[in-house]
C-alpha cells in the first residue's frame, strides 16, 4: 500500500516517528505491530483500519472460522506477483495478530481462574 500511495520508506518512518530500520522491520514482518500502530498507518494511507487489513476483491485467501483455529480457501485471481505478495503479507500479519490476541486472552483467563482459587 505504501508503494501504491507513492510513499518512500523514509517518508513512512518519519510520519510514524520511527527510525528507517524500525519501519523497514515492520514491512518485512520482522517486528510485531500493535493495533495502535496499524491505526496510525491506516490514517497515513487515509483508509480505515478494516480497509488496511481487508482482503478486497482481488483476494487469494479468505479466512473463515470453524472448529480449527484457521482455515482458508484459495481463489484464482489476476493479481500481479507483487500484489499477491502484499496480500499474503497482510494475511500473515492478521493471522499472527489474532493468534497473539488469543494467547493473551488465554493468559488472562488462567490468571483470573488462579485469582479466584486463591480467594476461595
Short mmCIF file of the C-alpha atoms (twelve columns), coordinates in Angstrom:
data_MODEL
# 
_entry.id   MODEL 
# 
loop_
_atom_site.group_PDB 
_atom_site.id 
_atom_site.type_symbol 
_atom_site.label_atom_id 
_atom_site.label_alt_id 
_atom_site.label_comp_id 
_atom_site.label_asym_id 
_atom_site.label_seq_id 
_atom_site.Cartn_x 
_atom_site.Cartn_y 
_atom_site.Cartn_z 
_atom_site.pdbx_PDB_model_num 
ATOM 1   C CA . UNK A 1   0.000   0.000   0.000   1 
ATOM 2   C CA . UNK A 2   2.944   2.301   0.693   1 
ATOM 3   C CA . UNK A 3   4.139   1.877   -2.865  1 
ATOM 4   C CA . UNK A 4   0.646   2.380   -4.244  1 
ATOM 5   C CA . UNK A 5   0.467   5.659   -2.301  1 
ATOM 6   C CA . UNK A 6   3.939   6.512   -3.642  1 
ATOM 7   C CA . UNK A 7   5.488   6.976   -0.198  1 
ATOM 8   C CA . UNK A 8   9.108   6.069   0.405   1 
ATOM 9   C CA . UNK A 9   10.107  4.036   3.442   1 
ATOM 10  C CA . UNK A 10  11.834  7.152   4.741   1 
ATOM 11  C CA . UNK A 11  8.589   9.146   4.492   1 
ATOM 12  C CA . UNK A 12  6.645   6.439   6.289   1 
ATOM 13  C CA . UNK A 13  9.263   6.177   9.029   1 
ATOM 14  C CA . UNK A 14  9.108   9.942   9.529   1 
ATOM 15  C CA . UNK A 15  5.300   10.023  9.588   1 
ATOM 16  C CA . UNK A 16  5.276   7.201   12.174  1 
ATOM 17  C CA . UNK A 17  8.128   8.771   14.151  1 
ATOM 18  C CA . UNK A 18  10.219  5.625   13.693  1 
ATOM 19  C CA . UNK A 19  13.737  5.006   12.513  1 
ATOM 20  C CA . UNK A 20  14.077  3.820   8.936   1 
ATOM 21  C CA . UNK A 21  15.172  0.408   10.224  1 
ATOM 22  C CA . UNK A 22  12.195  0.275   12.574  1 
ATOM 23  C CA . UNK A 23  9.770   0.919   9.751   1 
ATOM 24  C CA . UNK A 24  11.565  -1.467  7.367   1 
ATOM 25  C CA . UNK A 25  11.267  -4.193  10.016  1 
ATOM 26  C CA . UNK A 26  7.501   -3.672  10.036  1 
ATOM 27  C CA . UNK A 27  7.294   -4.025  6.260   1 
ATOM 28  C CA . UNK A 28  9.400   -7.178  6.326   1 
ATOM 29  C CA . UNK A 29  7.256   -8.635  9.093   1 
ATOM 30  C CA . UNK A 30  10.227  -8.822  11.446  1 
ATOM 31  C CA . UNK A 31  8.546   -6.917  14.240  1 
ATOM 32  C CA . UNK A 32  5.191   -7.205  15.959  1 
ATOM 33  C CA . UNK A 33  2.824   -4.393  15.119  1 
ATOM 34  C CA . UNK A 34  0.332   -3.285  17.728  1 
ATOM 35  C CA . UNK A 35  -3.146  -2.200  16.761  1 
ATOM 36  C CA . UNK A 36  -2.370  1.400   17.674  1 
ATOM 37  C CA . UNK A 37  0.484   1.394   15.138  1 
ATOM 38  C CA . UNK A 38  -1.775  -0.180  12.498  1 
ATOM 39  C CA . UNK A 39  -4.294  2.573   13.162  1 
ATOM 40  C CA . UNK A 40  -1.555  5.175   12.600  1 
ATOM 41  C CA . UNK A 41  -0.588  3.517   9.324   1 
ATOM 42  C CA . UNK A 42  -4.212  3.420   8.187   1 
ATOM 43  C CA . UNK A 43  -4.561  7.116   8.983   1 
ATOM 44  C CA . UNK A 44  -1.438  7.932   6.951   1 
ATOM 45  C CA . UNK A 45  -2.839  5.988   3.995   1 
ATOM 46  C CA . UNK A 46  -6.206  7.724   4.510   1 
ATOM 47  C CA . UNK A 47  -8.069  4.424   4.867   1 
ATOM 48  C CA . UNK A 48  -9.866  2.912   7.814   1 
ATOM 49  C CA . UNK A 49  -8.199  0.096   9.702   1 
ATOM 50  C CA . UNK A 50  -10.512 -2.544  8.282   1 
ATOM 51  C CA . UNK A 51  -9.691  -1.423  4.757   1 
ATOM 52  C CA . UNK A 52  -5.993  -1.683  5.567   1 
ATOM 53  C CA . UNK A 53  -6.454  -5.247  6.803   1 
ATOM 54  C CA . UNK A 54  -9.316  -6.175  4.493   1 
ATOM 55  C CA . UNK A 55  -8.814  -8.625  1.666   1 
ATOM 56  C CA . UNK A 56  -10.595 -6.646  -1.071  1 
ATOM 57  C CA . UNK A 57  -11.853 -8.072  -4.353  1 
ATOM 58  C CA . UNK A 58  -8.531  -9.482  -5.517  1 
ATOM 59  C CA . UNK A 59  -8.118  -11.921 -2.654  1 
ATOM 60  C CA . UNK A 60  -6.168  -15.066 -2.772  1 
ATOM 61  C CA . UNK A 61  -7.241  -16.173 0.689   1 
ATOM 62  C CA . UNK A 62  -10.491 -15.971 2.572   1 
ATOM 63  C CA . UNK A 63  -10.127 -16.731 6.285   1 
ATOM 64  C CA . UNK A 64  -13.085 -18.466 7.852   1 
ATOM 65  C CA . UNK A 65  -13.704 -19.654 11.374  1 
ATOM 66  C CA . UNK A 66  -14.731 -23.193 12.222  1 
ATOM 67  C CA . UNK A 67  -13.544 -25.757 14.751  1 
ATOM 68  C CA . UNK A 68  -9.915  -25.345 13.676  1 
ATOM 69  C CA . UNK A 69  -8.134  -22.094 14.565  1 
ATOM 70  C CA . UNK A 70  -7.814  -21.031 10.920  1 
ATOM 71  C CA . UNK A 71  -8.922  -22.449 7.599   1 
ATOM 72  C CA . UNK A 72  -8.619  -20.934 4.175   1 
ATOM 73  C CA . UNK A 73  -9.875  -21.215 0.639   1 
ATOM 74  C CA . UNK A 74  -7.685  -20.306 -2.305  1 
ATOM 75  C CA . UNK A 75  -9.254  -18.422 -5.197  1 
ATOM 76  C CA . UNK A 76  -7.893  -17.898 -8.651  1 
ATOM 77  C CA . UNK A 77  -7.276  -14.261 -9.489  1 
ATOM 78  C CA . UNK A 78  -5.450  -11.921 -11.823 1 
ATOM 79  C CA . UNK A 79  -3.167  -10.184 -9.319  1 
ATOM 80  C CA . UNK A 80  0.434   -9.455  -10.185 1 
ATOM 81  C CA . UNK A 81  3.142   -11.226 -8.138  1 
ATOM 82  C CA . UNK A 82  3.767   -8.046  -6.118  1 
ATOM 83  C CA . UNK A 83  0.064   -7.717  -5.293  1 
ATOM 84  C CA . UNK A 84  -0.075  -11.373 -4.284  1 
ATOM 85  C CA . UNK A 85  2.940   -10.961 -2.029  1 
ATOM 86  C CA . UNK A 86  1.345   -7.919  -0.440  1 
ATOM 87  C CA . UNK A 87  -1.933  -9.782  0.138   1 
ATOM 88  C CA . UNK A 88  -0.086  -12.737 1.651   1 
ATOM 89  C CA . UNK A 89  1.839   -10.444 3.972   1 
ATOM 90  C CA . UNK A 90  -1.399  -8.794  5.090   1 
ATOM 91  C CA . UNK A 91  -2.931  -12.211 5.737   1 
ATOM 92  C CA . UNK A 92  0.105   -13.349 7.712   1 
ATOM 93  C CA . UNK A 93  0.056   -10.174 9.788   1 
ATOM 94  C CA . UNK A 94  -3.625  -10.572 10.547  1 
ATOM 95  C CA . UNK A 95  -3.212  -14.232 11.494  1 
ATOM 96  C CA . UNK A 96  -0.220  -13.506 13.729  1 
ATOM 97  C CA . UNK A 97  -2.098  -10.703 15.475  1 
ATOM 98  C CA . UNK A 98  -5.164  -12.882 16.028  1 
ATOM 99  C CA . UNK A 99  -3.085  -15.749 17.410  1 
ATOM 100 C CA . UNK A 100 -1.323  -13.383 19.822  1 
ATOM 101 C CA . UNK A 101 -4.621  -11.932 20.957  1 
ATOM 102 C CA . UNK A 102 -5.958  -15.452 21.575  1 
ATOM 103 C CA . UNK A 103 -2.831  -16.283 23.575  1 
ATOM 104 C CA . UNK A 104 -3.180  -13.128 25.671  1 
ATOM 105 C CA . UNK A 105 -6.845  -13.844 26.325  1 
ATOM 106 C CA . UNK A 106 -5.993  -17.385 27.450  1 
ATOM 107 C CA . UNK A 107 -3.406  -15.949 29.849  1 
ATOM 108 C CA . UNK A 108 -5.960  -13.531 31.258  1 
ATOM 109 C CA . UNK A 109 -8.474  -16.353 31.736  1 
ATOM 110 C CA . UNK A 110 -5.870  -18.500 33.503  1 
ATOM 111 C CA . UNK A 111 -4.823  -15.625 35.772  1 
ATOM 112 C CA . UNK A 112 -8.461  -14.921 36.609  1 
ATOM 113 C CA . UNK A 113 -9.071  -18.587 37.462  1 
ATOM 114 C CA . UNK A 114 -5.981  -18.665 39.680  1 
ATOM 115 C CA . UNK A 115 -7.032  -15.454 41.399  1 
ATOM 116 C CA . UNK A 116 -10.483 -16.901 42.150  1 
ATOM 117 C CA . UNK A 117 -8.902  -20.084 43.575  1 
ATOM 118 C CA . UNK A 118 -6.665  -18.026 45.859  1 
ATOM 119 C CA . UNK A 119 -9.631  -16.007 47.096  1 
ATOM 120 C CA . UNK A 120 -11.666 -19.128 47.868  1 
# 
